[in-house]
Amino acid sequence: MMGPPGGPPPDLANAEIVDYQTIEGDGKVRLKLKDGSVVEIRLEIMNILRAGNDPNTGLPAYIVQSAPLVRLVECPKELRKPPLRPGGKSDPKAIPGFG
């Protein structure tokens, strides 16, 4: 989308879904956090809509419906805690992450 923030919202009444193909990159980025953890973030594109044209520039206006997917890749041992079972007690026989 183009235009100043706070401008009129695009008219979605006649918006149409636009097919697309990825031409570069895989949409993932890995970040190392100050605490030593490494997270991987990928943007999942669900739809791209063309919502007419910007009245100021005449350029097509697009709406991208997306969701970030976040995955913990690495975590320092000192940040880990035992998983809790319902009721607040941890089970030493439980598979990590399944309480």
MARBA-3410 file (N, C-alpha, C, O; in Angstrom, 1 decimal):
99
0.8,-1.2,0.0,0.0,0.0,0.0,0.9,1.2,0.0,2.0,1.2,0.6 ~ 0.4,2.2,-0.6,1.1,3.5,-0.6,0.2,4.6,-0.1,-1.0,4.4,0.1 ~ 0.8,5.7,0.2,0.0,6.8,0.7,0.4,7.1,2.2,1.0,6.2,2.8 ~ -0.1,8.2,2.7,0.3,8.6,4.0,-0.5,7.8,5.0,-1.7,7.4,4.7 ~ 0.1,7.5,6.2,-0.7,6.8,7.2,-1.9,7.6,7.7,-1.8,8.8,7.7
-3.0,6.9,8.0,-4.2,7.6,8.4,-5.0,8.1,7.3,-6.1,8.7,7.5 ~ -4.6,7.8,6.0,-5.5,8.2,4.9,-6.7,7.3,4.8,-6.9,6.4,5.7 ~ -7.5,7.5,3.8,-8.7,6.7,3.8,-8.4,5.2,3.5,-7.5,4.9,2.7 ~ -9.1,4.3,4.1,-8.8,2.9,3.9,-9.3,2.5,2.5,-10.2,3.1,1.9 ~ -8.6,1.5,1.9,-9.0,1.1,0.6,-10.4,0.4,0.6,-10.8,-0.1,1.6
-11.0,0.6,-0.5,-12.4,0.0,-0.7,-12.2,-1.5,-1.0,-11.8,-1.8,-2.1 ~ -12.6,-2.4,-0.1,-12.4,-3.8,-0.3,-13.7,-4.4,-0.9,-13.7,-5.7,-1.1 ~ -14.7,-3.7,-1.2,-15.9,-4.2,-1.7,-15.7,-4.9,-3.1,-16.3,-5.9,-3.4 ~ -14.8,-4.3,-3.9,-14.5,-4.9,-5.2,-13.1,-5.4,-5.3,-12.6,-5.6,-6.4 ~ -12.5,-5.7,-4.2,-11.1,-6.2,-4.2,-11.1,-7.6,-4.8,-12.1,-8.4,-4.6
-10.1,-8.0,-5.5,-10.0,-9.3,-6.1,-8.7,-10.0,-5.7,-7.6,-9.3,-5.5 ~ -8.7,-11.3,-5.5,-7.5,-12.0,-5.1,-6.6,-12.1,-6.3,-7.1,-12.4,-7.4 ~ -5.3,-11.9,-6.1,-4.3,-12.0,-7.1,-3.4,-13.2,-6.9,-2.9,-13.3,-5.8 ~ -3.3,-14.0,-7.8,-2.4,-15.2,-7.7,-1.0,-14.6,-7.8,-0.7,-13.6,-8.3 ~ 0.0,-15.4,-7.2,1.4,-15.0,-7.1,2.3,-16.2,-7.1,1.8,-17.3,-6.9
3.5,-16.0,-7.4,4.6,-17.0,-7.3,5.8,-16.3,-6.6,6.1,-15.1,-6.9 ~ 6.5,-17.1,-5.8,7.7,-16.6,-5.2,8.8,-16.6,-6.2,9.1,-17.6,-6.8 ~ 9.5,-15.4,-6.4,10.6,-15.3,-7.4,12.0,-15.2,-6.7,13.0,-15.4,-7.4 ~ 12.0,-15.0,-5.4,13.3,-14.9,-4.8,13.1,-15.1,-3.3,12.1,-14.6,-2.7 ~ 14.0,-15.8,-2.6,14.0,-16.0,-1.2,13.0,-17.0,-0.7,12.1,-17.4,-1.5
13.2,-17.4,0.5,12.3,-18.4,1.1,11.4,-17.7,2.2,10.6,-18.4,2.9 ~ 11.6,-16.4,2.4,10.7,-15.8,3.4,11.1,-16.0,4.9,10.4,-15.6,5.8 ~ 12.3,-16.6,5.1,12.7,-16.9,6.5,13.9,-16.0,6.9,14.7,-15.6,6.1 ~ 13.9,-15.6,8.2,15.0,-14.9,8.7,15.3,-15.5,10.1,14.4,-15.8,10.8 ~ 16.6,-15.6,10.4,17.1,-16.1,11.7,17.7,-15.0,12.5,18.5,-14.2,11.9
17.3,-14.9,13.7,17.7,-13.8,14.6,18.4,-14.4,15.8,17.8,-15.3,16.4 ~ 19.5,-13.8,16.2,20.1,-14.2,17.5,19.8,-13.1,18.5,20.1,-12.0,18.3 ~ 19.1,-13.5,19.5,18.7,-12.6,20.6,19.8,-12.3,21.6,20.7,-13.1,21.7 ~ 19.7,-11.2,22.3,20.7,-10.9,23.3,20.9,-11.9,24.4,21.9,-12.1,25.0 ~ 19.8,-12.7,24.7,19.9,-13.7,25.7,20.5,-15.0,25.2,20.6,-16.0,26.0
20.9,-15.1,23.9,21.6,-16.2,23.4,20.6,-17.1,22.6,21.1,-18.1,21.9 ~ 19.3,-16.9,22.7,18.4,-17.7,21.9,18.5,-17.4,20.4,18.9,-16.3,20.0 ~ 18.1,-18.3,19.6,18.0,-18.1,18.1,16.6,-18.4,17.7,16.1,-19.5,18.0 ~ 15.9,-17.5,17.1,14.6,-17.7,16.6,14.6,-17.6,15.1,15.3,-16.8,14.5 ~ 13.7,-18.3,14.5,13.5,-18.3,13.0,12.1,-17.8,12.8,11.1,-18.3,13.4
11.9,-16.8,11.9,10.6,-16.2,11.7,10.4,-16.3,10.2,11.3,-15.9,9.3 ~ 9.2,-16.8,9.8,8.8,-16.9,8.4,7.5,-16.3,8.3,6.6,-16.4,9.1 ~ 7.3,-15.5,7.2,6.0,-14.9,6.9,5.2,-15.8,6.0,5.6,-16.1,4.9 ~ 4.1,-16.2,6.5,3.2,-17.1,5.7,2.2,-16.2,5.0,1.3,-15.5,5.6 ~ 2.2,-16.1,3.6,1.3,-15.3,2.9,0.0,-16.1,2.6,0.1,-17.2,2.1
-1.1,-15.6,3.0,-2.4,-16.3,2.8,-3.1,-15.8,1.6,-3.6,-16.6,0.8 ~ -3.2,-14.5,1.4,-3.8,-13.9,0.2,-3.2,-12.6,-0.1,-2.7,-11.9,0.7 ~ -3.3,-12.2,-1.4,-2.9,-10.9,-1.9,-4.2,-10.4,-2.6,-4.7,-11.1,-3.5 ~ -4.6,-9.2,-2.2,-5.8,-8.6,-2.9,-5.4,-7.3,-3.6,-4.7,-6.5,-3.0 ~ -6.0,-7.1,-4.7,-5.8,-5.8,-5.4,-7.1,-5.0,-5.1,-8.2,-5.5,-5.4
-6.9,-3.9,-4.5,-8.1,-3.1,-4.0,-8.1,-1.8,-4.8,-8.1,-0.7,-4.2 ~ -8.2,-1.8,-6.1,-8.3,-0.6,-6.9,-6.9,0.1,-7.0,-5.9,-0.5,-7.0 ~ -7.0,1.4,-7.2,-5.8,2.2,-7.4,-5.8,3.3,-6.4,-6.8,3.8,-5.9 ~ -4.6,3.7,-6.0,-4.4,4.9,-5.1,-4.8,6.1,-5.8,-4.4,6.4,-6.9 ~ -5.7,6.9,-5.2,-6.2,8.1,-5.9,-5.2,9.2,-6.1,-5.3,10.0,-7.0
-4.1,9.2,-5.3,-3.1,10.2,-5.4,-2.0,9.9,-6.4,-1.5,10.8,-7.1 ~ -1.7,8.6,-6.6,-0.6,8.3,-7.5,-1.1,7.5,-8.7,-0.4,7.4,-9.7 ~ -2.3,6.9,-8.6,-2.8,6.1,-9.7,-2.2,4.6,-9.7,-2.6,3.8,-10.5 ~ -1.3,4.4,-8.7,-0.7,3.0,-8.7,-1.7,2.0,-8.1,-2.6,2.4,-7.3 ~ -1.6,0.8,-8.4,-2.5,-0.2,-7.9,-2.2,-0.4,-6.3,-1.1,-0.3,-5.9
-3.3,-0.6,-5.6,-3.2,-0.8,-4.1,-3.4,-2.2,-3.8,-4.4,-2.8,-4.3 ~ -2.5,-2.8,-3.0,-2.5,-4.2,-2.7,-2.7,-4.4,-1.2,-2.1,-3.6,-0.4 ~ -3.4,-5.4,-0.8,-3.6,-5.8,0.6,-3.0,-7.2,0.7,-3.3,-8.0,0.0 ~ -2.0,-7.3,1.7,-1.4,-8.6,1.9,-1.9,-9.2,3.2,-1.7,-8.6,4.3 ~ -2.6,-10.4,3.2,-3.0,-11.1,4.4,-1.9,-12.1,4.7,-1.7,-13.0,3.9
-1.3,-11.9,5.9,-0.2,-12.8,6.2,-0.2,-13.1,7.7,-0.9,-12.5,8.5 ~ 0.6,-14.1,8.1,0.8,-14.4,9.5,2.3,-14.8,9.7,2.8,-15.5,9.0 ~ 2.9,-14.3,10.8,4.2,-14.7,11.1,4.3,-16.0,11.8,3.5,-16.3,12.7 ~ 5.2,-16.9,11.4,5.4,-18.2,12.1,6.7,-18.1,12.8,7.8,-17.9,12.1 ~ 6.8,-18.3,14.1,8.0,-18.1,14.9,8.4,-19.5,15.5,7.5,-20.2,16.0
9.6,-19.8,15.3,10.1,-21.1,15.8,11.4,-20.9,16.6,12.3,-20.2,16.1 ~ 11.5,-21.4,17.8,12.7,-21.4,18.6,13.7,-22.4,18.1,13.4,-23.6,18.1 ~ 14.8,-22.0,17.6,15.8,-22.9,17.1,16.8,-23.3,18.1,17.2,-24.5,18.2 ~ 17.3,-22.4,18.9,18.3,-22.6,20.0,17.9,-21.8,21.2,17.3,-20.8,21.1 ~ 18.2,-22.4,22.4,17.9,-21.7,23.7,19.0,-22.1,24.7,19.2,-23.3,24.9
19.6,-21.1,25.4,20.6,-21.5,26.4,19.9,-22.3,27.5,18.8,-22.1,27.9 ~ 20.7,-23.2,28.0,20.2,-24.1,29.1,19.7,-23.3,30.3,18.7,-23.7,31.0 ~ 20.3,-22.2,30.6,20.0,-21.5,31.8,18.6,-20.8,31.7,18.0,-20.4,32.7 ~ 18.1,-20.7,30.5,16.7,-20.1,30.3,15.6,-21.1,30.4,14.4,-20.8,30.4 ~ 16.0,-22.4,30.4,15.0,-23.5,30.4,14.4,-23.7,31.8,15.2,-23.6,32.8
13.2,-24.1,31.8,12.5,-24.5,33.1,11.8,-25.8,32.8,11.4,-26.1,31.7 ~ 11.6,-26.6,33.8,10.8,-27.8,33.6,9.4,-27.6,33.3,8.8,-26.6,33.8 ~ 8.8,-28.4,32.4,7.4,-28.2,32.1,6.5,-28.5,33.3,6.8,-29.3,34.1 ~ 5.4,-27.8,33.3,4.4,-28.0,34.4,3.3,-28.8,34.0,2.7,-28.7,32.9 ~ 2.8,-29.7,34.8,1.6,-30.5,34.6,0.4,-29.7,35.1,0.6,-28.9,35.9
-0.7,-30.0,34.6,-1.9,-29.4,35.1,-2.0,-29.6,36.6,-1.8,-30.8,37.1 ~ -2.2,-28.6,37.4,-2.2,-28.7,38.9,-0.9,-28.2,39.4,-0.7,-28.1,40.6 ~ 0.1,-27.8,38.5,1.3,-27.1,39.0,2.5,-28.1,39.3,3.5,-27.6,39.7 ~ 2.3,-29.4,39.2,3.4,-30.3,39.5,4.1,-30.8,38.2,3.4,-31.1,37.2 ~ 5.4,-30.9,38.3,6.1,-31.4,37.1,6.3,-32.9,37.2,6.4,-33.5,38.3
6.2,-33.6,36.1,6.3,-35.1,36.1,7.7,-35.4,35.5,8.0,-35.1,34.4 ~ 8.6,-36.0,36.3,10.0,-36.3,35.9,10.0,-37.3,34.7,11.0,-37.4,34.1 ~ 8.9,-38.1,34.5,8.9,-39.1,33.4,8.3,-38.5,32.1,8.4,-39.2,31.1 ~ 7.8,-37.3,32.2,7.1,-36.7,31.0,8.2,-36.4,29.9,9.3,-36.0,30.2 ~ 7.7,-36.5,28.7,8.5,-36.1,27.5,8.6,-34.6,27.6,7.6,-33.9,27.8
9.8,-33.9,27.5,9.9,-32.5,27.5,9.0,-31.8,26.6,8.9,-32.2,25.4 ~ 8.2,-30.8,27.0,7.3,-30.1,26.2,5.9,-30.7,26.2,5.0,-30.0,25.7 ~ 5.7,-31.9,26.8,4.4,-32.5,26.8,3.9,-32.6,28.2,2.8,-33.3,28.4 ~ 4.5,-32.0,29.2,4.1,-32.0,30.6,4.0,-33.3,31.2,3.6,-33.5,32.3
END
